[in-house]
Amino acid sequence: KDLFSSHCRLSLESSPEPDEAEIQGLADRVNSYLEDGIKGPIHINIPIQEPFYSGEYYAPSQEPRQFVTGDALMLLDLDDYIRVPNKPLKVLVMNGMEDGQLLVVQCSDERSYDRLVVLSDITSNQSSSIPHWDAMLYTLMRNDPDRAAALCPDILVTTGTATVSKGLKQLFQANKPIKHYHISRHKEVGDPFGTSPERLDPYSPSKPGKALQIDENYQLLWQKFSVNYLQQMIQLNWSDWNEFTAVKSVLTALPAGQILHLANSTSVRYGSFLVDELGDMQLMSNRGTSGIDGCTSTAVGTAILTDKDVYLISGDLAMLYD
């Protein structure tokens, strides 16, 4: 009540359950202020009576419908779009936050796929070909960004939506790939890296193309950086008690096959750095403009709807906010 009164021309509040007559009265007061031609905000507050729900919980009668693609998109199909010299290409596939499309990028032959650099965000629930890539890249961009530039690909292929990784964003903001393709059935595509992505519709008819020449040295370079970082990581004093070591202790102790929800935003970043410590866990996190809003309640809601155990790693602010 009166939250914005000092910043508004008019501040009104209804009862928790206004009837039609009360709403009409509010509308008449608003109209009278609008007619005088003086500009300024008008605030109407309708208080919500708590609790929001009754004590009885009604579970959905059927499983949520999921979008499943007919066929995995073949990376070979990208040849018809790529306009670069005929040479071995550094190709990086980045799987962003899972968005329900369940897209998997593949190559027509396993040998070419094995040469790809595949990075998967912790919220994508897909695997990566480079272990500890997020922690390695974050450290490298902070300490030696010039060396990190060598990790920028010629061709960037992305799926999903956002990524937790700050290091990856910094890499692509400072070093642009020749071309960025985003695979999605959704027409609206974000541009988190400033790379002007071109959208490829996984349902559009594919044309036969010449197989991509994959630069196998590119993956070897990523692996070299990853091994060097892992050697440094092993030397850390894990007996110290701090947030990072505490999260690692929890991750290594979690039982496989369950669900882990990571709150924003430090918790999910720690998890991203230490994702290789996890076994077979389904990972969830609230990302986007909502920030810390709803992290705890989302985990609770998930626990209501599943027979699996749900674990939540949360900071104090995300916990207190809910």
HELIX and SHEET records of a PDB file:
HELIX    1   1 SER A    5  HIS A    7  5                                   3    
HELIX    2   2 GLU A   20  LEU A   34  1                                  15    
HELIX    3   3 LEU A   75  ASP A   80  5                                   6    
HELIX    4   4 GLU A  110  ARG A  115  1                                   6    
HELIX    5   5 TRP A  133  ASN A  143  1                                  11    
HELIX    6   6 PRO A  145  ALA A  148  1                                   4    
HELIX    7   7 ALA A  149  LEU A  151  5                                   3    
HELIX    8   8 LYS A  166  ALA A  174  1                                   9    
HELIX    9   9 GLU A  216  ILE A  234  1                                  19    
HELIX   10  10 GLU A  243  ALA A  253  1                                  11    
HELIX   11  11 THR A  266  PHE A  273  1                                   8    
HELIX   12  12 VAL A  275  GLU A  277  5                                   3    
HELIX   13  13 CYS A  295  LEU A  305  1                                  11    
HELIX   14  14 ASP A  316  TYR A  321  1                                   6    
SHEET    1   A 2 LEU A  10  GLU A  13  0                                        
SHEET    2   A 2 ILE A  42  ASN A  45  1                                        
SHEET    1   B 5 VAL A 117  SER A 120  0                                        
SHEET    2   B 5 VAL A  91  ASN A  95  1                                        
SHEET    3   B 5 ILE A 155  THR A 159  1                                        
SHEET    4   B 5 LYS A 179  ILE A 183  1                                        
SHEET    5   B 5 GLU A 198  LEU A 200  1                                        
SHEET    1   C 3 GLN A 282  MET A 284  0                                        
SHEET    2   C 3 ILE A 259  LEU A 262  1                                        
SHEET    3   C 3 VAL A 310  ILE A 313  1                                        
END                                                                             
